[in-house]
Amino acid sequence: MALIPKFNVVAAERTVATGEIIKMGMVVSLDNSGNVRKESSTYPIPYGLAGDTKSTTASAMPGIASGWQNRASDYFDETKASSKMTVYHSGGEFATDQFHSNVAGVTTQLTTLYARAGLLNTVGEDAAPTSYPVARLTQQDGMYPSGVPGTDINGDMALSGDNTNTYIEIKLII
């Protein structure tokens, strides 16, 4: 449930559509009113990567255990005050744990990744790798260091998250 911006080009602010549940790092699209929605077969054209979380159950900040999550006063909705979400687009490099299981184990650098149900995937919403490229894989899945001294990775503890605490690194191309 995390997105780690390493380098970004544009960080836009967009209003989130009512009723959406979006985790930081998911691929988002725009509806006909210009509101952010999770990319889906109804909204298949990717706009960018969600930089905030709109949730009612948990924060999506990387490495945050449930007992220490921020935004408790807003019920974990990082968009509550403004109804707007940061959306990264127009390039950049990111680490994320928001990818489908078929991306795990891909070893070919610069493999094109698409969006499917808001997650980075090797196939697009039409179930074929012919629609809307989102990113290129620059680092295959693996544990991401938290920066906290420990024993898990190169002297650091592993950063927790979805996909069994593994992250991929990507070059955004939308």
N, C-alpha and C positions, 0 to 999 in steps of 0.2 A: 504494500500500500504506500509506495513511495516514489518520489521523483527527486533525483539529485541533479540540479542544473550545474554542469561543469563550465559551459560557455553558452550564452544565449544571445540571439540577435534581437528579437522583438518579444516583449512581454506585454500583451494587450490586456485590457480589462473588458470583459463582456458580461452582460446580465445573464443569469442562469434561469432557465425555464422552470416554471413552477413544478414541483413534484419530482425533480430529478435527484438521483443519488449518484454522485460521481466521486471516485477516488482520485487523489493526486496521482498524476502519471498516466491516467487513462486518455485514450484518443477521444477528442470531442468534435462535434459537428455543429453547424448552425441551423436553426429551423427557419421557416419563412419570415419570422419576425426578427431574426438576427440574434435570438437567444441561444445560449450554449445548451447542448444536449449531448448525452453519451452517444458516440458513433454507433449506428445500428443499421439494419436493413431499411428502416424508415428514414434515417438521416445518414446516408452512406458516404457523403463527401467529407473527408476529414478536414478540419480547420486547424487543429493544433493539439498540444498536450496540456491537460489540466494542471495548473500550478497550485491549486487549492483543493480542498475536499469539501463537498457538500454532503453531509451525512447526519444521521440522528443517533448513531450507535458508537462510533469510534473515530478517533483522529487517524489520519493516514501519514503523519510525519514519520520519517524513517527512524527506526530504533527506539520508538516510544512504547514502553510497556503499558498495558491497559490501566494499571494503577497510577500512572504518572502522566496521563494524557492531558494536553492543554485544551483549551476551548470548552471546558466542562460547563462554564457559565452560559455558553451558547449552544449547549448540547452537541458539541463537536462539529458545528456548522461554521466553517471559516468564511462563509459568504453572508452570514446573517446580518451584519451591520449594513452592508451596501447592496446586497443581492447580486454582487459582481464577483467574477472569478478571474484570476490571472490565467491567461492562455498563452503558452509559448508557441510561436510559429516563425516561419521564414528562416529556419536554420538553427544551428546550435548543436552542442553535444551534451548528452544526458546519460545518467545511469538510472534504471528503473526496474522495478519488480512487477510491473504490470504487463505481462506477456503470457501468451498461451503456452501450454506445455509442449507444443510442437516446435517452439523456438529453442527450448532447452536442448542442449547437445549439438546445435548447429555450429559447425566449426569453420565454415567458409566465411572469411572476412568479406565485408561489404555485401552480404546477402540482403536482398531487398525485403523489407518487412511491410506488411499491409495492416489494416485495422479490421477487426471482426469483434462485434459486441463490445467495443471500447478497448480491447486488448490488442497489443502488437501480435501479429500472427504471420505465418508464412503464406497464407492465402487470404484473400479479401472477402467481403460480404457475399460476393457471388460465388464463393467456394472455388474460385480459380485465381491464380496469381496474375490477373489481368487488370485489376481495378486499383486505382488510387494508391500509389506507393506513398508510404508515410516516412520511412526511415531506412537507413542502412546499418546493419550490425557491424560494430567496430570491435567489440569484445564479447566473446561467448559467455554464457551464464557461469556464474561463480559467486563465491562469498565476497561481500564488500566490506572493507575494514571500517570500523566505527571511529577509529582514532583514540579509543580508550585502551590503554595498555592491558594486555592479557596474553593469552596463549593460542588463540584460534588462527589468526592469519598474520603472518609476518610480525608477530609481537602484538597485534591488535585483536580485540574481541570482534566477532562478526556482527555486522549490522543486521538487525532482524527485519522481517518483512514477509510478504507473500512469496509463493513459489519456493517453499522450503528455505527461506532466507537467502535466495540467490538473486542476483541482479545481472542484467545485460547492459552493455554500453552501446549507445546508438548515435548516429549522425542524423539529425532531423532534416528531411528534405521537403517538407511542406511549409 
